Amino acid sequence: MKLLAVFPDPESARPAIQALADVEHEVYSAEPLHPPHVSSNLLGATVLGGLLGGLGGGVLAVFTFKTMHLETGGMAIVTYPPTGIVIFAVAALSAIGTALATLLWEGDMLHFRPSLPADIRMEIANGAVAVSAPEESRDVLERAGARIRSL
């Protein structure tokens, strides 16, 4: 079972957040509270998406040119400039799409329902700070002066 501790302002929440450094917890705030550095796979996923998109764009262009048999004035069916344009466009689109998908996945933003009750979300919007922590941390949160609610 998880607890949701609500603090009236960021200053009153800081001691509890520091005391929970060894416990897995989540902090909800309307302003950044300088969280620790979190590693991300965003760059690697974007590069991989761009490379796979470029490969797919090249295959798409060559397949289209060979399927349509559009010979013009004795030129080769597959020409480099149009193929390069298609490769660039599909690679860019894939890189952007992969970056967005990775950002949403790693940010845990693919939920359709909010994880916090409406009244708590309203308090956070007005400056309060909420901390979601396991049941074992109840005494730390109560000593810090939080209003506690079970989720």
Secondary structure, DSSP 8 states (H G I E B T S, - for coil): -EEEEEESSHHHHHHHHHHTTTS--EEEESS----------HHHHHHHHHHHHHHHHHHHHHHHHHHHT---TT--SS-HHHHHHHHHHHHHHHHHHHHHHHHHHHTT---SS-SS-HHHHHHHHTT-EEEEEEGGGHHHHHHTT-EEEE-
